[in-house]
Amino acid sequence: MEKTALFIDAENISHKFIDQIMAKFEHIEVKKAYGNFGAVQLKPWVNICSRHAIEMVYQEKLVKAKSNAADIALTVGVMESLYVSPIDTFAIASSDSDFAALVHFLRRNGKKVIGFGNNTASAKHYFDDFYILGKKNTIPKVKSKSIASVDTYHLALVKEAVENTQHAKTGLSETVDVGTYLHRIFNITKKQLGVSKLYQYFKYHDQHFKMQKAPDGGFLVSLH
């Protein structure tokens, strides 16, 4: 059975959506919510967490200014589960944009990452799947944009893969070698790059890569 861990940023998600989120999964191995649950606005979380057996991780706000203590604690919780528990899928419920780097790290380590948040969440296209939370009893799924069009993080890794697979004489890399390097070293697949064929990624990013046909019918690529 696939094991899922759910991490909830209670300070950036309404408790009213938890029933909808929980309904998306048959079984959740780890369920944790993070926030200053001593605050009046978070009091409703006590009942909802009790009903769904969600562990409440209390993070007191020590200063008047905006604090990211809950975000940090959530990130630590995710990392602990990554290295201690055999989790296959990580679900993060937050409309905060601060978790983009965490999502990248999890996906780089071969984990599926599902997000839940509002339609203004700027990091929504970094997840494998992202569900928009709304007033109705439905969670519409985001139509994923190509990661190729939004992800500078993966672009840097693809450039590194091209550099490290170049033939000494020609300075060109075979796209199949680049794909193998990406999967072996970074655990990155074509799907994560937002394409079905790797040459499509290079074609899209023609300002960074030069591509030409190989004698065997394949493609050769180099950096601009």
HUQUIGI-V647642 format. One record per pair of residues at least 6 apart in sequence whose C-alpha atoms are under 6 Angstrom apart, sorted by the first residue. I is the first residue (numbers start at 0). J is the second residue. Records with the same first field share a line. If there is no record, write none. Layout:
I=J ; J
This chain:
2=28 ; 86 ; 87
3=27 ; 28 ; 86 ; 87 ; 88 ; 89
4=27 ; 28 ; 29 ; 89
5=29 ; 30 ; 90 ; 91
6=31 ; 32 ; 91
7=32 ; 91 ; 92
8=33 ; 92 ; 93
9=32 ; 33 ; 34
10=34
11=93 ; 94
12=93
14=44
30=53
31=53 ; 54 ; 55
32=55 ; 56
33=56 ; 69
34=57 ; 58 ; 69
35=57 ; 58 ; 59
36=57
58=69
87=110
88=110 ; 111 ; 112
89=112
90=112 ; 113 ; 114
91=114
92=114 ; 115 ; 116
93=116
94=116 ; 117 ; 120
96=121 ; 122
99=122
107=186
112=126 ; 127
113=126 ; 127 ; 128 ; 129
114=129
115=129 ; 130 ; 131
116=131 ; 132
117=131 ; 132
118=131
123=129
129=140 ; 141
130=138 ; 139 ; 140 ; 141
131=138 ; 139
132=138
145=193
146=192 ; 193
147=192 ; 193
160=177
161=177
164=172
165=171 ; 172
171=219 ; 220 ; 221
172=219 ; 220
173=219
174=218 ; 219
181=187
182=188
201=208
207=223
208=221 ; 222 ; 223
209=220 ; 221
210=219 ; 220
211=218 ; 219
212=218
213=219
